[in-house]
Amino acid sequence: MTRALIVVDVQNDFCEGGSLPVAGGAAVAASISAAIAGGPWDHVVATQDHHVDPGAHFAASPDYVDTWPSHCVVGTGGIEFHPSLDTSRVEAVFEKGAFAAAYSGFEGASDGVGLADWLRARNVTSVDVVGIATDHCVRATALDAVREGFVTTVLLDLTAGVAPATTEKALVTLREAGVNLVGEPIVAGS
């Protein structure tokens, strides 16, 4: 069985000090780096919010459900990976959301190749998903991984969630979809 790690959106804007910060984001970045250093993965990839003009995804008065403050805009420091994330083993970065909302890494591409095709070309059958935020992009990426036929595990100790209620709802949805959940997520306010 060939196994890959998918690191979801560990970017400056989603960590403390960013435009759309998730509490614990910086700690998750450092923890993911430590896991990668000694990890069992055959391949490591990352996803990256990569907004040019995502239309209604950004709003001056966001509802934090479908609309959000401006974040991860191309040409800003917010789009960059957090400095505590060691990207030396990352083989490909899948950029998503240039002109529309995109939550799942499977909506992204690296050099024109989608994530599912990239993984299949390397005979990957199992993926572990980590990153930010448990209740949004990690959830969407894990759900799409299962839909694409990969044995999928979310390593919750290496994720950060926005809020307790939305994180718990995401965990229920993931369990029901057949995603394996290991550990406990970092969640603001819990």
FENBEL-V906313 format. One record per residue. N is the residue number from 1. SS is DSSP state (~ for helix, > for strand, _ for the rest). PSI is psi in radians with two decimals (none if undefined). D_FIRST is the distance of its C-alpha to the first C-alpha in Angstrom with 1 decimal. Layout:
BEGIN
n=N ss=SS psi=PSI d_first=D_FIRST
n=N ss=SS psi=PSI d_first=D_FIRST
END
This chain:
BEGIN
n=1 ss=_ psi=2.20 d_first=0.0
n=2 ss=> psi=2.29 d_first=3.8
n=3 ss=> psi=2.41 d_first=6.3
n=4 ss=> psi=2.64 d_first=10.0
n=5 ss=> psi=2.25 d_first=13.3
n=6 ss=> psi=1.99 d_first=16.0
n=7 ss=> psi=1.99 d_first=19.5
n=8 ss=> psi=2.02 d_first=22.0
n=9 ss=_ psi=0.77 d_first=25.7
n=10 ss=_ psi=1.29 d_first=26.5
n=11 ss=> psi=2.76 d_first=29.8
n=12 ss=~ psi=-0.74 d_first=33.3
n=13 ss=~ psi=-0.34 d_first=34.8
n=14 ss=~ psi=0.04 d_first=32.4
n=15 ss=_ psi=2.93 d_first=33.2
n=16 ss=_ psi=2.32 d_first=36.6
n=17 ss=_ psi=-0.16 d_first=39.3
n=18 ss=_ psi=3.11 d_first=37.7
n=19 ss=_ psi=-0.33 d_first=39.2
n=20 ss=_ psi=1.10 d_first=36.8
n=21 ss=_ psi=2.54 d_first=35.7
n=22 ss=_ psi=2.14 d_first=33.5
n=23 ss=_ psi=2.31 d_first=34.6
n=24 ss=_ psi=-0.03 d_first=32.1
n=25 ss=~ psi=-0.79 d_first=30.4
n=26 ss=~ psi=-0.70 d_first=31.3
n=27 ss=~ psi=-0.67 d_first=30.1
n=28 ss=~ psi=-0.72 d_first=26.7
n=29 ss=~ psi=-0.83 d_first=26.6
n=30 ss=~ psi=-0.70 d_first=27.3
n=31 ss=~ psi=-0.67 d_first=24.8
n=32 ss=~ psi=-0.74 d_first=22.0
n=33 ss=~ psi=-0.77 d_first=23.1
n=34 ss=~ psi=-0.71 d_first=23.0
n=35 ss=~ psi=-0.73 d_first=19.5
n=36 ss=~ psi=-0.70 d_first=18.3
n=37 ss=~ psi=-0.67 d_first=20.3
n=38 ss=~ psi=0.27 d_first=18.4
n=39 ss=_ psi=2.84 d_first=15.1
n=40 ss=_ psi=0.20 d_first=11.6
n=41 ss=_ psi=2.45 d_first=10.5
n=42 ss=_ psi=-0.53 d_first=9.6
n=43 ss=> psi=2.57 d_first=12.0
n=44 ss=> psi=2.20 d_first=14.9
n=45 ss=> psi=2.91 d_first=17.2
n=46 ss=> psi=2.70 d_first=20.3
n=47 ss=> psi=2.76 d_first=22.5
n=48 ss=> psi=2.12 d_first=26.3
n=49 ss=> psi=2.33 d_first=29.2
n=50 ss=_ psi=1.23 d_first=31.3
n=51 ss=> psi=2.26 d_first=34.6
n=52 ss=_ psi=-1.08 d_first=37.4
n=53 ss=_ psi=1.46 d_first=39.3
n=54 ss=_ psi=0.33 d_first=37.3
n=55 ss=~ psi=-2.23 d_first=40.5
n=56 ss=~ psi=-0.07 d_first=40.9
n=57 ss=~ psi=-0.56 d_first=37.8
n=58 ss=> psi=2.47 d_first=40.3
n=59 ss=_ psi=2.57 d_first=43.5
n=60 ss=_ psi=-0.59 d_first=46.5
n=61 ss=_ psi=1.38 d_first=46.5
n=62 ss=_ psi=2.63 d_first=42.8
n=63 ss=_ psi=-0.11 d_first=41.9
n=64 ss=_ psi=0.41 d_first=38.5
n=65 ss=_ psi=-1.01 d_first=36.9
n=66 ss=_ psi=-0.34 d_first=37.1
n=67 ss=_ psi=2.62 d_first=39.1
n=68 ss=> psi=2.80 d_first=38.7
n=69 ss=_ psi=2.79 d_first=40.6
n=70 ss=_ psi=2.32 d_first=40.0
n=71 ss=_ psi=2.69 d_first=36.8
n=72 ss=_ psi=0.81 d_first=34.4
n=73 ss=> psi=2.31 d_first=36.9
n=74 ss=_ psi=2.33 d_first=36.4
n=75 ss=_ psi=-0.05 d_first=38.7
n=76 ss=_ psi=2.80 d_first=38.9
n=77 ss=~ psi=-0.34 d_first=37.4
n=78 ss=~ psi=-0.40 d_first=35.8
n=79 ss=~ psi=-0.38 d_first=33.1
n=80 ss=_ psi=2.67 d_first=31.9
n=81 ss=> psi=2.55 d_first=29.0
n=82 ss=_ psi=2.45 d_first=30.5
n=83 ss=_ psi=-0.35 d_first=31.6
n=84 ss=_ psi=-0.12 d_first=29.7
n=85 ss=_ psi=2.04 d_first=26.3
n=86 ss=_ psi=1.99 d_first=25.1
n=87 ss=_ psi=0.20 d_first=23.7
n=88 ss=_ psi=-0.45 d_first=23.3
n=89 ss=_ psi=-0.02 d_first=19.5
n=90 ss=_ psi=2.08 d_first=19.6
n=91 ss=_ psi=-0.49 d_first=18.7
n=92 ss=> psi=2.54 d_first=20.2
n=93 ss=> psi=2.19 d_first=22.5
n=94 ss=> psi=1.84 d_first=22.7
n=95 ss=> psi=2.43 d_first=26.4
n=96 ss=> psi=2.64 d_first=27.6
n=97 ss=_ psi=0.42 d_first=31.0
n=98 ss=_ psi=-0.84 d_first=33.4
n=99 ss=_ psi=0.22 d_first=35.8
n=100 ss=_ psi=2.85 d_first=34.7
n=101 ss=_ psi=2.46 d_first=32.9
n=102 ss=_ psi=2.06 d_first=29.1
n=103 ss=_ psi=-0.69 d_first=27.1
n=104 ss=_ psi=2.42 d_first=23.5
n=105 ss=~ psi=-0.39 d_first=21.6
n=106 ss=~ psi=-0.13 d_first=20.6
n=107 ss=~ psi=-0.14 d_first=24.4
n=108 ss=_ psi=3.07 d_first=24.3
n=109 ss=> psi=2.68 d_first=23.9
n=110 ss=> psi=2.03 d_first=23.4
n=111 ss=_ psi=0.70 d_first=25.7
n=112 ss=_ psi=0.03 d_first=25.9
n=113 ss=> psi=2.26 d_first=22.2
n=114 ss=> psi=2.79 d_first=20.9
n=115 ss=~ psi=-0.80 d_first=17.9
n=116 ss=~ psi=-0.79 d_first=16.1
n=117 ss=~ psi=-0.70 d_first=16.8
n=118 ss=~ psi=-0.82 d_first=15.9
n=119 ss=~ psi=-0.79 d_first=12.4
n=120 ss=~ psi=-0.63 d_first=12.0
n=121 ss=~ psi=-0.34 d_first=13.7
n=122 ss=_ psi=0.25 d_first=11.0
n=123 ss=_ psi=0.53 d_first=8.2
n=124 ss=> psi=2.33 d_first=7.1
n=125 ss=> psi=-0.30 d_first=6.1
n=126 ss=> psi=2.35 d_first=7.0
n=127 ss=> psi=2.53 d_first=10.3
n=128 ss=> psi=2.33 d_first=12.9
n=129 ss=> psi=2.32 d_first=16.4
n=130 ss=> psi=2.90 d_first=19.4
n=131 ss=> psi=-2.60 d_first=22.9
n=132 ss=> psi=2.37 d_first=26.2
n=133 ss=_ psi=2.49 d_first=27.4
n=134 ss=~ psi=-0.75 d_first=25.6
n=135 ss=~ psi=0.07 d_first=28.1
n=136 ss=~ psi=-1.57 d_first=28.0
n=137 ss=~ psi=-0.58 d_first=25.4
n=138 ss=~ psi=-0.81 d_first=22.6
n=139 ss=~ psi=-0.89 d_first=23.3
n=140 ss=~ psi=-0.72 d_first=23.5
n=141 ss=~ psi=-0.77 d_first=20.3
n=142 ss=~ psi=-0.73 d_first=18.3
n=143 ss=~ psi=-0.73 d_first=20.1
n=144 ss=~ psi=-0.59 d_first=19.5
n=145 ss=~ psi=-0.78 d_first=15.7
n=146 ss=~ psi=-0.79 d_first=15.8
n=147 ss=~ psi=-0.55 d_first=18.3
n=148 ss=_ psi=-0.04 d_first=16.1
n=149 ss=_ psi=0.17 d_first=13.5
n=150 ss=_ psi=2.44 d_first=10.9
n=151 ss=> psi=2.13 d_first=10.1
n=152 ss=> psi=2.29 d_first=12.6
n=153 ss=> psi=2.35 d_first=14.1
n=154 ss=> psi=2.13 d_first=17.4
n=155 ss=> psi=1.59 d_first=18.2
n=156 ss=> psi=-0.52 d_first=21.9
n=157 ss=> psi=-0.29 d_first=23.3
n=158 ss=> psi=0.54 d_first=22.3
n=159 ss=> psi=2.78 d_first=24.1
n=160 ss=> psi=2.28 d_first=27.8
n=161 ss=> psi=2.69 d_first=29.5
n=162 ss=_ psi=-0.85 d_first=32.9
n=163 ss=_ psi=2.65 d_first=34.6
n=164 ss=~ psi=-0.81 d_first=34.2
n=165 ss=~ psi=-0.80 d_first=35.0
n=166 ss=~ psi=-0.55 d_first=32.7
n=167 ss=~ psi=-0.78 d_first=29.8
n=168 ss=~ psi=-0.72 d_first=30.3
n=169 ss=~ psi=-0.73 d_first=30.5
n=170 ss=~ psi=-0.72 d_first=27.2
n=171 ss=~ psi=-0.69 d_first=25.5
n=172 ss=~ psi=-0.83 d_first=26.9
n=173 ss=~ psi=-0.75 d_first=25.8
n=174 ss=~ psi=-0.81 d_first=22.2
n=175 ss=~ psi=-0.82 d_first=22.2
n=176 ss=~ psi=-0.48 d_first=23.8
n=177 ss=~ psi=-0.12 d_first=21.2
n=178 ss=_ psi=0.25 d_first=18.4
n=179 ss=_ psi=2.35 d_first=17.2
n=180 ss=> psi=2.30 d_first=16.3
n=181 ss=> psi=2.23 d_first=19.0
n=182 ss=> psi=2.22 d_first=19.1
n=183 ss=_ psi=-2.86 d_first=22.4
n=184 ss=_ psi=2.34 d_first=25.6
n=185 ss=_ psi=2.70 d_first=26.3
n=186 ss=> psi=2.21 d_first=29.3
n=187 ss=> psi=2.25 d_first=31.8
n=188 ss=_ psi=2.38 d_first=35.3
n=189 ss=_ psi=0.10 d_first=38.1
n=190 ss=_ psi=none d_first=36.2
END
